[in-house]
């Protein structure tokens, strides 16, 4: 499932239209649609994919319109996922106003039909939801001088919902037919074959009962294939359903003729069970195929699910300013948007007031929240963590970063491999060739084969059954059961080993992989920060004061000591952890959670925080056991005039290792350092070593900085110069995969975040693992 959209190419006067098509049964259907679209005046190119169920059309808008192309698709017997909305409109004063609104809306790309009533003051619009947004329709009405009365209606999600509803209906229909077919076919098989295995089950009217049950199967299950074959015939072509319809019909009508004409069943065998089982097994395959296709749009649905549904914008200025909650589709560039803790950021923008930290892992894949202050950019779909802020909307609708990721996924899914062109050429002549072969086989068995090998059988019956066999065994749809069964078996084995396989194409291509592109966060690393180093200040040492263990330096009592003069722990290291973790208990930052978790694992007893203040993006300050604790970046320490000179070498070393360094000052003196990093998975180095042993090219791709990326690379055995690409955004990841493919390599992309979705879709085999936001 994919979305319909419209774009303007870089050159020329053509536009590109993408239509989601409903009702295609095989590759021949796709070829029929593509062939008829190409014949239309104004259509430069039309590529139709059965796998993604989309038509990608380059056309001249001056010569042909989208609704004309959709009409052609419908005339061929297929459908397009459309949406319809009723909008109440205020401001109309006569019927001419209604005509004006209708003309205005019909000029909007993606609007297929408009019916505006002055009497009811409503306009009904039929449109492709992802080709034109709800906000565009409302804006067109406003631009015409009228007002849309706001109601709950369709947004960008409508396109996904429309397609998913159509798929769900198809799956439910196939399921009902499979159940009916399985029950009746089982009864038919028992009544037809019982005597062959020595079970006496003959009674008057047995064959007529079998014929009646088979007729139900033929009508209920076979209608889809007959209708599809008839559509193909009207379009002067033939498809795979033509072969199914012909094969089952030959068996059914021959058997029915034997029964109606009163011929001897011992000499003229009947094949009702074959006709019933043919349709039932093919329908089982169609059901499994429909269920699989229904899951193909999951990536798009999850990406769209990241978006906020509403936004809180500021209306008015000065004392009259007020916050108003509106649908996210109605946010305009330049609007001031208010975001509170825990809320999703609705659109892209620039912070104008307030400070906070924001979880942008949906875009960057990195686990640590990013501090935001006035002048910083924010991304729609990201989650605000701690503070409140206001920002000015700079990109809305399809211009947001998240919308661009969705589009990149759609483009990658819609692309065609060169081998598909060859397959299309073969399929164009395949069905007629099979039908010709079936006739020749039938003639052979009728005139010679039957007498030579089945002389006790009726020649006509023998010829027809072999003819039907050729039709069915040559039809790829006859593999409709075998292929899904093989996929289910393969995916079952994969699941037992923690591998979820999406489709047969992925299984096939996985065997030819030559390059593996690995995302860093959550794939090579654990995707969660953890304490890696605890470095105590060089002056800190253990000694005894009045028989008690405490920490001192040359200037008297060391700050790692309680206000009562009693030691807080048995060693400077544990004392450092005590003060740091106690202070961080009041924070919800992932780094704070990592420190608290580490201290508890070390058996450190924590104290209650007497005072706490968060310094957004820099650190915290608190009072613990009567001591003032300051925890944050080395830069924060220098700003507070805390001497870090004695530990600068340690700070530089830890930062060179790609770790986040936090200094801890107690009582105004530097007590030590804590280093936190997204640690490497225990299995990563061994997995990369084994890939190298298989002569696979391995590339690490990450949005993180170069220093962190190279430090991780050295830990897992990757060449930091040749096998690392850092500081790359989602679009760059997809481009990197594309560059590998352009060099003739079969690429597998391994990632764990929604931000990896474009690269995963672009790769030959995408592997989504770990704990990503998708």
C-alpha positions in Angstrom: 0.0 0.0 0.0 1.3 3.4 -0.9 0.1 6.9 -1.1 -0.9 8.8 -4.2 1.0 12.0 -4.8 1.8 14.5 -7.4 5.2 16.2 -8.1 6.8 18.4 -10.7 9.9 17.0 -12.4 13.0 19.0 -12.6 12.7 19.7 -16.3 9.9 20.1 -18.8 6.2 20.9 -18.4 5.1 17.4 -17.3 3.9 16.4 -13.8 4.1 13.0 -12.1 1.0 11.4 -10.7 1.0 8.3 -8.5 -2.3 6.4 -8.2 -2.9 3.6 -5.7 -4.8 0.9 -7.7 -7.3 -1.6 -6.2 -8.3 -4.9 -7.8 -5.2 -6.0 -9.7 -4.8 -9.8 -9.6 -1.5 -10.4 -11.3 1.3 -8.8 -13.3 -0.8 -9.0 -16.5 -3.3 -6.7 -14.8 -0.5 -4.2 -14.2 0.6 -4.4 -17.8 -2.9 -3.9 -19.0 -3.3 -0.7 -17.0 0.1 0.6 -18.0 -0.5 -0.1 -21.7 -3.9 1.7 -21.7 -2.5 4.7 -19.8 0.4 5.1 -22.2 -2.1 5.3 -25.1 -3.7 8.4 -23.6 -2.8 11.7 -25.3 -0.6 13.7 -23.0 0.8 10.7 -21.1 4.6 10.5 -21.6 5.3 7.5 -19.4 3.2 5.1 -17.2 4.8 2.4 -15.0 2.4 0.2 -13.1 3.6 -2.1 -10.3 1.5 -5.1 -9.2 3.7 -5.6 -6.1 3.2 -2.0 -4.7 -0.3 -1.6 -6.5 0.7 1.8 -7.8 0.7 3.5 -11.2 3.4 6.1 -11.7 2.5 8.4 -14.6 4.4 11.3 -16.2 1.8 13.5 -18.0 1.2 16.9 -19.6 -1.5 18.6 -17.5 -2.6 20.7 -20.5 -3.5 17.6 -22.4 -4.8 15.2 -19.8 -6.1 15.4 -16.3 -5.8 13.1 -13.3 -9.5 12.3 -13.2 -9.4 11.3 -16.9 -6.6 8.9 -16.1 -8.4 7.5 -13.1 -11.5 7.1 -15.3 -9.4 4.9 -17.7 -8.3 2.8 -14.7 -12.0 2.4 -13.7 -13.1 1.6 -17.3 -10.5 -1.3 -17.3 -12.3 -2.8 -14.2 -10.0 -1.6 -11.5 -10.4 1.0 -8.8 -8.5 3.8 -7.1 -8.6 4.6 -3.3 -10.5 7.9 -3.2 -11.8 10.0 -0.3 -15.0 12.1 0.0 -15.7 14.9 2.3 -18.6 17.2 3.0 -17.6 20.7 4.0 -20.1 23.3 5.4 -19.4 26.6 3.8 -20.5 30.0 5.1 -20.8 33.2 3.0 -22.7 32.0 0.0 -25.5 34.5 -1.1 -26.7 32.9 -4.3 -26.3 29.9 -6.6 -23.5 31.8 -8.4 -21.5 31.5 -5.3 -21.9 27.8 -5.3 -20.7 27.7 -9.0 -17.7 29.8 -8.1 -16.7 27.4 -5.3 -17.1 24.4 -7.6 -15.0 25.9 -10.4 -12.3 26.9 -7.9 -12.0 23.5 -6.3 -12.0 21.7 -9.6 -8.8 23.6 -10.5 -7.0 22.1 -7.5 -4.8 19.2 -8.5 -6.1 15.9 -7.1 -9.8 17.1 -6.8 -11.8 14.7 -9.0 -15.4 15.9 -8.5 -17.1 18.8 -6.7 -20.8 19.3 -5.9 -21.7 22.5 -4.1 -25.2 23.3 -2.9 -26.4 26.8 -2.2 -29.5 25.5 -0.5 -27.7 23.3 2.0 -24.6 25.5 2.1 -22.3 22.5 1.7 -19.8 21.3 -0.8 -19.0 17.6 -1.4 -15.5 17.0 -2.7 -14.1 13.7 -4.1 -10.3 13.6 -4.1 -7.1 11.7 -3.8 -6.2 12.5 -0.1 -2.4 12.3 -0.5 -2.4 14.1 -3.8 -4.2 17.1 -2.2 -4.3 17.8 1.5 -7.4 18.8 3.4 -5.8 22.1 4.2 -5.4 22.8 0.4 -9.1 22.3 -0.2 -10.0 24.6 2.7 -7.5 27.2 1.5 -9.0 27.1 -2.0 -12.5 27.9 -0.5 -11.1 30.7 1.6 -9.1 32.1 -1.4 -12.4 32.2 -3.3 -13.8 34.5 -0.6 -15.8 32.0 1.5 -15.4 30.4 4.9 -15.2 26.8 5.8 -16.9 25.9 9.1 -14.5 23.7 10.9 -15.7 20.1 11.5 -14.0 16.8 12.2 -13.0 15.6 8.7 -10.4 13.8 6.6 -6.7 14.8 6.9 -3.6 13.3 5.4 -4.4 10.0 7.2 -7.5 9.6 5.1 -5.5 8.3 2.1 -3.9 5.5 4.3 -7.3 4.7 5.9 -9.1 4.5 2.5 -6.5 2.1 1.1 -6.4 0.0 4.3 -10.2 -0.2 4.5 -10.2 -1.5 0.9 -7.5 -4.1 1.7 -9.3 -5.2 4.9 -12.5 -5.8 2.9 -10.6 -7.8 0.3 -8.9 -10.0 3.0 -12.3 -10.6 4.7 -13.9 -11.6 1.4 -11.1 -14.0 0.6 -11.2 -15.5 4.1 -14.9 -16.2 3.8 -14.4 -17.9 0.4 -11.5 -20.0 1.7 -13.7 -21.3 4.5 -16.6 -22.1 2.3 -14.4 -23.6 -0.4 -12.4 -25.8 2.2 -15.6 -27.2 3.8 -17.4 -28.0 0.5 -14.2 -29.3 -1.2 -13.6 -31.7 1.7 -17.1 -33.1 1.4 -16.7 -33.3 -2.4 -13.4 -35.1 -2.1 -14.9 -37.6 0.4 -17.9 -38.3 -1.7 -15.8 -38.6 -4.9 -12.7 -40.6 -3.6 -14.1 -42.8 -0.8 -14.6 -45.8 -3.0 -11.0 -45.5 -4.4 -9.6 -46.2 -0.8 -12.1 -49.0 -0.1 -14.8 -47.0 1.8 -18.2 -47.9 0.4 -20.0 -44.6 0.1 -22.3 -45.0 -2.9 -25.9 -44.0 -2.8 -28.5 -42.9 -5.3 -27.9 -39.3 -6.4 -24.4 -39.2 -5.0 -22.9 -37.7 -8.2 -25.8 -35.1 -8.4 -25.0 -34.1 -4.8 -21.3 -33.7 -5.8 -22.3 -31.7 -8.9 -24.5 -29.4 -6.7 -21.8 -28.8 -4.2 -19.2 -28.2 -6.9 -21.6 -25.7 -8.6 -21.7 -23.7 -5.4 -17.9 -23.6 -5.3 -17.7 -22.8 -9.0 -20.1 -19.8 -8.6 -19.0 -18.5 -5.2 -15.2 -18.9 -5.5 -15.0 -18.9 -9.3 -16.8 -15.6 -9.9 -13.7 -13.5 -9.2 -11.7 -15.4 -11.8 -14.5 -15.3 -14.4 -15.0 -11.6 -13.9 -11.3 -10.9 -14.1 -11.0 -13.1 -17.2 -14.0 -11.2 -18.8 -12.4 -7.9 -18.1 -9.2 -9.1 -19.7 -11.1 -10.3 -22.8 -12.8 -6.9 -23.1 -9.4 -5.3 -23.0 -8.3 -7.7 -25.7 -5.8 -9.5 -23.5 -5.5 -12.5 -21.2 -4.2 -12.8 -17.7 -3.4 -15.5 -15.2 -7.1 -15.6 -14.0 -8.0 -16.5 -17.6 -6.0 -19.8 -17.2 -7.6 -20.5 -13.8 -11.1 -19.9 -15.2 -10.4 -22.0 -18.3 -8.8 -24.9 -16.3 -11.5 -25.2 -13.7 -14.3 -24.7 -16.3 -12.9 -27.5 -18.5 -13.0 -29.9 -15.5 -16.4 -28.7 -14.3 -18.4 -28.4 -17.5 -17.0 -31.7 -18.9 -18.1 -33.5 -15.8 -21.5 -31.8 -15.8 -22.0 -32.8 -19.4 -21.2 -36.4 -18.6 -23.8 -36.4 -15.8 -26.5 -34.5 -17.7 -26.1 -36.6 -20.8 -26.3 -39.8 -18.8 -23.0 -41.2 -20.0 -21.4 -44.1 -18.2 -19.2 -42.7 -15.4 -17.0 -45.8 -15.5 -16.0 -44.9 -19.1 -16.4 -41.2 -18.9 -14.8 -40.1 -15.6 -16.1 -37.0 -13.9 -13.7 -34.5 -12.3 -15.9 -32.4 -10.0 -13.4 -32.8 -7.1 -10.6 -31.4 -9.4 -12.7 -28.4 -10.3 -13.6 -27.6 -6.7 -10.1 -28.2 -5.3 -8.5 -26.1 -8.1 -10.5 -23.0 -7.1 -10.2 -23.7 -3.3 -6.4 -24.0 -3.4 -5.9 -21.0 -5.7 -8.2 -19.0 -3.4 -6.1 -20.0 -0.4 -3.1 -18.7 -2.2 -5.0 -15.5 -3.1 -6.0 -15.0 0.6 -2.4 -15.4 1.8 -1.3 -13.0 -0.9 -3.9 -10.4 0.1 -3.0 -10.7 3.7 0.7 -10.2 2.9 -0.1 -7.2 0.7 -2.2 -5.7 3.4 1.0 -5.4 5.5 3.1 -3.7 2.9 2.0 -0.2 3.9 2.9 -0.7 7.6 6.0 1.5 7.3 4.0 4.4 5.9 1.3 4.0 8.6 3.9 4.0 11.3 5.6 7.0 9.9 2.3 8.9 9.7 1.5 7.7 13.2 4.5 9.8 14.5 2.7 13.0 13.5 0.8 15.1 16.1 -2.9 15.3 15.4 -3.4 18.8 16.8 -1.3 21.9 17.4 -1.6 24.7 20.0 -1.0 28.0 18.2 -1.1 31.6 19.4 -3.8 33.8 18.0 -3.6 37.6 18.4 -0.9 39.6 20.1 -0.2 41.4 23.4 -2.8 41.1 26.2 -5.3 39.7 23.7 -3.2 36.8 22.6 -4.7 33.4 23.3 -3.7 29.8 22.7 -6.0 27.9 20.3 -5.9 24.1 19.6 -6.3 23.4 15.9 -5.8 20.3 13.6 -2.2 20.1 12.5 -3.3 20.4 8.9 -4.4 24.0 9.6 -1.0 25.2 10.9 0.5 27.8 8.5 4.0 28.9 8.0 4.7 31.8 10.4 2.3 30.6 13.1 3.6 30.6 16.6 3.2 27.2 18.1 3.3 26.3 21.9 4.7 23.0 23.0 4.4 21.6 26.6 6.3 18.8 28.3 5.5 15.4 26.9 3.8 16.6 23.7 4.7 15.9 20.1 6.1 18.8 18.1 3.4 19.3 15.3 5.5 20.8 12.5 9.0 22.0 11.7 10.1 25.3 13.1 12.5 27.6 15.0 12.4 28.1 18.7 11.5 31.7 19.6 11.1 31.4 23.4 11.7 28.9 26.2 14.2 26.0 26.6 13.8 22.3 26.7 15.2 19.0 25.6 13.7 17.1 22.6 13.8 13.4 21.7 14.6 13.4 17.9 15.3 9.7 17.7 12.5 9.3 15.1 14.6 11.4 12.7 18.2 10.9 13.8 18.0 7.5 15.4 20.2 8.7 18.2 19.1 7.9 21.7 20.0 11.1 23.6 17.6 14.1 23.8 18.8 17.3 22.2 18.8 20.6 24.1 16.7 23.4 22.4 17.0 27.1 23.0 15.9 30.2 21.0 17.3 30.0 17.5 17.4 26.2 17.4 15.3 24.3 14.9 12.8 21.6 15.9 11.3 18.8 13.8 7.7 17.8 13.5 7.0 14.4 15.2 9.8 14.8 17.7 8.8 14.5 21.4 9.3 17.4 23.9 10.8 16.1 27.1 11.3 18.6 30.0 10.4 22.2 29.4 7.9 24.3 27.5 8.7 26.5 24.5 7.3 28.4 21.6 8.5 28.2 18.0 7.7 29.7 14.7 6.4 27.2 12.1 8.8 27.1 9.1 7.6 24.0 7.2 4.1 22.5 7.3 2.3 19.7 5.5 4.4 17.9 2.9 7.3 20.2 3.4 8.1 18.9 6.9 11.1 16.6 7.5 8.8 13.7 8.4 6.7 14.1 5.3 9.9 14.1 3.2 10.9 10.8 4.9 7.5 9.4 4.0 8.0 10.5 0.4 11.4 8.9 0.2 10.1 5.6 1.4 7.3 5.8 -1.2 9.8 6.6 -4.0 12.0 3.7 -3.0 9.1 1.3 -2.9 7.8 2.5 -6.3 11.2 2.1 -8.1 11.5 -0.8 -10.6 14.4 -3.1 -11.1 15.6 -3.6 -14.7 14.7 -7.3 -14.6 11.0 -6.3 -14.3 11.0 -5.0 -17.8 12.1 -8.4 -19.1 9.4 -10.1 -16.9 6.8 -7.8 -18.4 7.8 -8.7 -22.0 7.7 -12.4 -21.1 4.3 -12.2 -19.4 2.8 -10.4 -22.4 3.1 -13.5 -24.5 3.1 -16.1 -21.7 -0.7 -16.6 -21.4 -1.4 -16.9 -25.1 1.5 -19.4 -25.4 0.1 -21.5 -22.6 -3.3 -21.6 -24.1 -1.9 -22.6 -27.5 0.2 -25.3 -25.8 -2.9 -26.6 -23.9 -4.8 -27.0 -27.2 -1.9 -28.9 -28.7 -1.6 -31.1 -25.7 -5.4 -31.8 -25.8 -5.2 -32.7 -29.5 -2.2 -35.0 -28.9 -4.0 -37.0 -26.2 -7.3 -37.1 -28.1 -5.9 -38.4 -31.4 -2.9 -40.5 -30.2 -1.9 -40.4 -26.5 -5.2 -41.8 -25.1 -5.1 -44.9 -27.3 -1.5 -45.5 -26.6 -1.5 -45.1 -22.8 -5.1 -44.9 -21.6 -6.9 -47.2 -24.1 -9.5 -48.1 -21.5 -10.4 -44.4 -21.0 -12.6 -42.1 -23.1 -10.3 -40.1 -25.4 -12.3 -36.8 -25.0 -12.2 -37.0 -21.2 -8.4 -37.8 -21.2 -7.7 -35.0 -23.6 -9.7 -32.4 -21.7 -8.2 -33.3 -18.3 -4.6 -33.1 -19.7 -5.5 -29.8 -21.3 -6.8 -28.5 -18.0 -3.7 -29.7 -16.3 -1.5 -27.7 -18.7 -3.5 -24.6 -18.2 -3.3 -24.8 -14.4 0.2 -26.1 -13.9 1.5 -23.4 -16.2 -0.3 -20.7 -14.4 1.9 -18.9 -11.8 -1.2 -18.5 -9.7 -1.1 -22.3 -9.3 1.9 -21.5 -7.1 -0.4 -19.2 -5.1 -0.5 -21.9 -2.4 3.0 -23.3 -2.8 4.8 -19.9 -2.7 3.0 -18.5 0.5 3.6 -21.9 2.1 7.3 -21.7 1.4 7.4 -18.2 2.7 5.6 -19.2 5.9 8.0 -22.1 6.4 11.0 -19.9 5.8 9.7 -17.1 8.1 8.8 -19.7 10.7 12.4 -20.9 10.9 13.6 -17.3 10.8 11.3 -16.4 13.7 12.7 -19.2 15.8 16.1 -17.5 15.3 14.9 -14.0 16.0 14.6 -13.1 12.3 11.4 -11.7 10.7 11.3 -12.1 6.9 8.9 -9.9 5.0 8.6 -11.7 1.6 10.0 -14.2 -0.8 11.9 -11.6 -2.7 13.9 -10.7 0.4 14.7 -14.4 0.9 15.8 -14.7 -2.7 18.0 -11.6 -2.7 19.5 -12.2 0.7 21.6 -15.0 -0.8 23.3 -12.6 -3.2 24.2 -9.8 -0.7 27.7 -8.4 -1.3 27.5 -5.3 1.0 26.0 -4.8 4.4 25.3 -1.3 5.6 24.9 -1.0 9.4 23.3 1.8 11.3 25.2 2.5 14.5 22.7 3.3 17.2 20.6 0.4 18.2 22.2 -1.9 15.6 26.0 -2.0 16.5 25.3 -0.4 19.9 22.7 -1.1 22.5 20.8 2.1 21.7 20.7 3.1 25.4 23.3 5.2 27.3 25.2 3.5 30.1 28.1 4.6 32.5 31.4 3.4 31.1 34.0 5.2 33.3 34.1 6.6 36.8 37.3 8.7 37.3 37.9 10.1 40.8 39.8 13.4 41.2 43.5 12.9 41.6 43.6 14.6 45.0 41.0 12.2 46.4 42.3 9.4 48.7 41.3 7.3 51.6 42.6 7.9 55.1 41.4 7.7 58.7 40.2 10.6 60.7 39.5 9.9 64.4 39.1 6.3 63.5 36.5 6.9 60.8 37.1 6.3 57.1 36.8 9.6 55.1 38.3 11.3 52.1 40.8 14.1 52.5 43.3 16.0 50.4 46.1 18.2 51.3 43.8 21.1 52.2 41.7 19.4 54.7 38.4 17.6 54.4 37.6 16.5 50.8 34.2 17.4 49.4 33.2 13.7 49.2 32.3 13.7 52.8 29.0 14.3 54.6 28.4 17.6 56.4 28.5 15.6 59.6 32.1 14.7 58.8 31.3 11.0 58.2 32.4 9.2 55.0 29.6 8.5 52.6 31.2 5.4 51.1 34.1 3.0 51.5 36.0 4.4 48.5 36.2 7.7 46.6 34.8 6.0 43.6 31.6 4.9 45.4 31.4 8.2 47.2 31.5 10.0 43.8 28.7 7.8 42.5 26.7 8.4 45.7 26.7 12.2 45.2 26.2 12.1 41.4 23.3 9.5 41.5 21.6 11.1 44.5 21.5 14.4 42.6 20.4 12.8 39.4 17.5 11.0 41.0 15.3 14.1 40.5 16.0 14.2 36.8 14.3 12.3 34.0 17.1 12.7 31.4 18.3 9.4 29.9 21.9 10.2 31.1 20.6 10.7 34.7 18.7 7.4 34.5 21.9 5.7 33.3 23.9 7.1 36.3 21.2 6.1 38.9 20.9 2.7 37.4 24.7 2.2 37.5 25.0 3.4 41.1 22.3 1.0 42.3 24.0 -1.9 40.5 27.2 -1.0 42.3 25.3 -1.2 45.6 25.5 2.5 46.4 22.9 3.8 48.9 21.4 7.1 47.6 20.3 10.1 49.7 17.3 12.3 49.3 17.8 15.5 47.3 17.3 18.6 49.5 17.3 21.0 46.5 17.3 20.6 42.7 17.6 22.8 39.7 18.0 21.7 36.0 20.3 23.7 33.8 18.7 22.9 30.4 21.2 21.3 28.0 24.1 21.8 30.4 23.6 19.8 33.7 22.0 20.0 37.1 22.8 21.5 40.6 21.4 20.0 43.8 22.0 19.7 47.5 22.8 16.2 48.8 23.8 15.4 52.4 24.3 19.1 53.0 26.7 19.4 50.2 26.3 21.5 47.0 26.5 19.2 44.0 27.1 20.5 40.4 27.0 17.9 37.6 27.4 18.7 34.0 29.7 19.3 31.1 33.3 20.4 31.6 32.3 23.7 30.0 29.8 24.2 32.7 32.5 23.7 35.4 34.7 26.3 33.8 31.8 28.7 33.6 31.3 28.2 37.4 35.0 28.8 38.0 35.7 25.2 39.1 39.2 24.2 38.3 39.3 21.2 35.8 43.0 21.5 34.9 44.0 18.4 36.9 41.6 16.3 34.9 41.8 17.8 31.4 43.8 14.8 30.1 41.1 12.4 31.3 38.4 14.6 29.8 40.2 14.7 26.4 40.8 10.9 26.5 37.2 10.1 27.2 35.9 12.5 24.6 38.3 10.9 22.0 36.7 7.6 22.8 33.3 9.1 21.7 31.9 9.3 25.2 29.8 12.0 26.9 31.8 13.3 29.8 30.1 14.8 32.9 32.1 16.5 35.6 31.0 16.3 39.2 31.8 19.1 41.6 30.9 18.7 45.3 31.3 21.7 47.6 32.7 23.8 44.8 35.6 21.4 44.1 35.9 19.0 41.2 35.4 15.5 42.7 35.7 13.4 39.5 34.3 12.5 36.1 31.6 10.2 34.8 31.6 9.0 31.2 28.4 7.8 29.5 28.1 6.2 26.1 25.9 4.1 24.0 27.8 0.9 24.5 28.6 -1.6 21.9 26.6 -4.9 21.9 28.5 -7.9 23.0 27.8 -9.6 19.7 28.7 -6.8 17.3 32.4 -7.4 16.9 31.9 -11.1 16.3 29.1 -10.5 13.8 31.2 -8.0 11.8 34.2 -10.4 12.0 32.1 -13.2 10.5 30.8 -10.9 7.8 34.4 -10.0 6.9 35.2 -13.7 6.8 32.4 -14.2 4.2 34.1 -11.5 2.1 31.2 -9.1 2.6 31.8 -5.4 2.4 30.6 -3.8 5.7 29.9 -0.1 6.1 28.8 1.7 9.3 26.4 4.6 8.7 25.4 7.0 11.4 24.0 10.4 12.1 26.4 10.7 15.1 29.7 12.8 15.0 32.9 11.5 13.5 34.8 11.1 16.8 32.1 8.9 18.3 31.7 6.9 15.0 35.4 6.2 14.7 35.7 5.2 18.3 32.8 2.7 17.9 34.4 1.4 14.6 37.7 0.6 16.3 35.9 -1.4 19.0 34.1 -3.6 16.5 36.9 -4.1 14.0 35.8 -1.7 11.2 38.3 0.5 9.3 37.6 4.0 10.6 38.7 5.5 7.2 37.1 3.1 4.7 34.2 1.6 6.4 32.6 4.5 8.3 30.3 7.3 7.2 29.2 9.7 10.0 27.1 12.8 10.4 24.6 11.6 7.7 20.9 12.5 7.6 18.2 10.1 6.5 18.3 11.3 2.9 22.1 10.8 2.9 21.7 7.2 4.2 19.4 6.4 1.3 21.9 8.1 -1.1 24.8 6.0 0.3 22.8 2.8 -0.3 22.0 3.9 -3.8 25.7 4.7 -4.4 26.6 1.1 -3.4 24.0 -0.2 -5.7 25.2 1.9 -8.6 28.6 0.2 -8.2 26.9 -3.1 -8.9 26.7 -4.4 -5.4 23.7 -6.2 -3.8 23.1 -4.1 -0.6 21.5 -5.0 2.7 20.7 -2.1 5.0 20.5 -2.9 8.7 18.8 -0.3 10.9 16.5 0.2 13.8 14.9 3.6 13.6 12.1 5.2 11.5 14.9 7.5 10.3 16.4 4.5 8.6 13.2 3.8 6.7 14.3 5.5 3.4 17.6 3.6 3.4 15.9 0.3 4.3 13.4 0.8 1.5 16.1 1.7 -1.0 18.3 -1.3 -0.2 17.9 -4.7 -2.0 17.3 -6.3 1.4 16.3 -4.2 4.3 16.8 -5.5 7.9 15.0 -3.6 10.7 16.3 -4.7 14.1 16.7 -3.6 17.7 14.7 -1.1 19.6 14.0 1.7 17.1 11.0 4.0 17.3 9.2 2.1 14.6 
